[in-house]
Amino acid sequence: MTNIVVPELGESVVEARVARWLKKEGDRVEVGEPIVELETEKIDLEVNAERGGIIASINRKEGEDVKIGEVLGVVDESAAAPRPGGNGASAAPGANAPPAAASTPPGDTQVAAAQADDMRATPTARRMAKDHDVNLGALQGSGPAGRVMKQDVQNVIAPVAPVAPTGARTGGPTQRRSSERSEERQRMSKRRATIARRLVEAQHTAAMLTTFNEVDMTAVMSLRERRKEAFKQQYGVGLGIASFFVKASLAALRAFPQLNAEIQGDEIVLKRYYDIGMAVGTEGGLVVPVLHDADQMSFAEIEQRIRDYAKRAADGTLTLQDLAGGTFTITNGGVFGSLLSTPILNPPQVGILGLHKIQDRPIAVNGQVVVRPMMYVALSYDHRIVDGREAVQFLVKIKEFIEDPGQLLLES
């Protein structure tokens, strides 16, 4: 007998939730085959079979919270059914029964087909399909090897009802608006519950303040326009603004190391390495994949890694290693149209940089009013170890590097 246990879940993650069993009691599994999906505060992951055999028992039901090392179920290797054409290995109970094709009830065949459909979809797509009663088997996946992605399900459930023109008359009976006032109660996902808890903790434990500035994006946008084609041809990826802000943040963190630190008890731990978290909004909630050793990366490497993270965050294939650590975070609300916000710290980090929408605005330059592409930037910081002076100067340093990106080449 081999126990199916909750594996190590990554840094600071000690609990998970049983999201979905991919096998049922009595099913055969092969070594390495996924058995059960777990939902953690960071990502969803699959627990694979360490031994081949038959699922003898399932100990924890879907929806139950479990901790690292707890037993989810048991695999019985001795009850493994022989492979077709085998040499008489031990068989599971009922192995002498007529062939499955002749005796499998239609209901079981339908279940097997549904499970096959589920396996060709990402975890996020499966959850959305379940919540909105969408048949995954009827969808054409847009992902690798035809895998059904979140957007494929979203395209099905998006409202498409036509809207009658104002004043239009219909020939049928008068349509009355229903007076029914309904409510729907949903259990928080593990990730959403953790996000809620950590955000409240951040406000309760840190002396969080936010300082603001604005950045003229003319130089960066001009550089991107001049170099975008050559950059993409050489590196296979577009030149975005994220890499500029990562590079500017690295330079500012070197100048103000308090922003690349954390509090442990009564000690301040200054980090001499730079792991930059890039916040990404997904259907299931916010995730923060990390650019480990970002100071060792080129512009192209940063852009490639960010795009890879964004894609894998959308289809639910980020790993725990992708999300581990982080010494400073950058979040970009501008992609959703935010003009200004106050980002919340990502504990135990003591600084987070918020980027926003680039918008043409009139500003004064050399005594003249000109229109420039401007962005508001915000820095939230823990006032327990970062003074206002350092925070303001840090943000000014970011502004200087972005408005004169040539300095970033010297810093790099």
Secondary structure, DSSP 8 states (H G I E B T S, - for coil): -EEEE-----TT--EEEEEEESS-TT-EE-TT-EEEEEE-SS-EEEEE-SS-EEEEEE-S-TT-EEETT-EEEEEEGGG----TT-SS----TTTTS--HHHH--HHHHHHHHHHHHHHTB-HHHHHHHHHTT--GGG----SGGG-B-HHHHHHHHS-------TT---SSS----------------HHHHHHHHHHHHHHHHS-EEEEEEEEE-HHHHHHHHHHHHHHHHHHSS---SHHHHHHHHHHHHHH-GGGGEEEETTEEEE-SS--EEE-EEETTEEE--EETTGGG--HHHHHHHHHHHHHHHHHT---HHHHS--SEEEEEGGGGT-S-------TT-SEEEEE---EEEEEEETTEEEEEEEEEEEEEEETTTS-HHHHHHHHHHHHHHHHSTHHHHHH-
